Amino acid sequence: MYYRKGVERLNTVISFSCPAYLALRLSDENIPPREKSRWISEAIRMKLDGMNAESIQDVSTRRLMAALLSRDDVDAHLKEELLRRLNQSKN
């Protein structure tokens, strides 16, 4: 337990699996290692709170492509092409 600005916070270590495209997106963000836990915690908090920090117009094409990969209603052939292009654009 540690204190920050008078607020008590309890941290706990958790481990989870995520799809490879999310790990790629996370690595693309170039988050410093010491900040990664805070960044992920904030993303989880935003999702749980129902917050959406950006509109669809503000989202990069790469992020839109990655989001389509996670949808069940996207054709398998389109998913293959999206994954190919995401991997290609990383290089």
C-alpha positions in Angstrom: 0.0 0.0 0.0 1.2 3.5 -0.7 -0.1 7.0 -0.3 -0.3 9.6 -3.0 -1.7 13.1 -2.5 -3.5 11.9 0.6 -5.3 9.1 -1.3 -4.8 5.5 -0.2 -4.3 3.1 -3.1 -3.8 -0.6 -3.0 -2.0 -2.1 -6.0 -2.1 -5.8 -6.8 -0.3 -7.7 -9.5 -2.5 -9.4 -12.1 -1.7 -11.4 -15.1 -3.9 -12.0 -18.2 -3.7 -13.1 -21.8 -4.7 -10.8 -24.6 -4.9 -11.1 -28.4 -1.7 -10.6 -30.3 -3.0 -7.5 -32.1 -3.6 -5.8 -28.8 -0.1 -6.5 -27.7 1.2 -5.1 -31.0 -0.9 -1.9 -30.5 0.4 -1.6 -27.0 4.0 -1.9 -28.1 3.2 0.7 -30.9 2.3 3.3 -28.2 5.9 3.5 -27.0 4.9 3.7 -23.4 7.9 3.8 -21.0 8.1 0.5 -19.0 7.6 2.3 -15.7 4.4 3.9 -17.0 2.9 0.8 -18.7 0.9 -0.4 -15.6 -0.6 3.1 -15.0 -1.5 3.4 -18.7 -3.2 0.0 -18.7 -5.0 0.7 -15.4 -6.3 3.9 -16.8 -7.5 2.2 -20.0 -9.3 -0.4 -17.9 -10.8 2.3 -15.6 -12.1 4.2 -18.7 -13.7 1.1 -20.1 -15.3 0.2 -16.8 -16.5 3.8 -16.4 -18.0 3.8 -19.9 -15.8 6.7 -21.0 -14.7 7.1 -24.6 -11.8 9.6 -24.8 -12.0 10.1 -28.6 -14.5 10.1 -31.4 -14.3 7.8 -34.3 -12.9 10.7 -36.5 -9.9 11.0 -34.1 -8.9 7.3 -34.2 -6.0 6.3 -36.5 -6.6 4.0 -39.4 -4.3 1.5 -37.8 -6.4 1.4 -34.6 -9.6 1.1 -36.6 -8.2 -1.9 -38.4 -7.1 -3.5 -35.2 -10.5 -2.9 -33.7 -12.2 -4.6 -36.7 -10.1 -7.7 -36.0 -11.8 -8.2 -32.6 -15.3 -8.1 -34.0 -17.3 -11.3 -34.5 -19.2 -9.8 -37.5 -16.2 -9.3 -39.7 -15.5 -11.8 -42.5 -12.5 -14.1 -42.0 -11.0 -13.0 -45.3 -11.1 -9.3 -44.3 -9.6 -10.2 -40.9 -6.7 -11.9 -42.8 -6.1 -8.9 -44.9 -6.3 -6.5 -42.0 -3.8 -8.6 -40.0 -1.5 -8.7 -43.1 -1.6 -4.9 -43.5 -1.2 -4.3 -39.7 1.9 -6.5 -39.7 3.2 -4.9 -42.9 2.8 -1.3 -41.7 4.7 -2.1 -38.5 7.8 -2.9 -40.5 
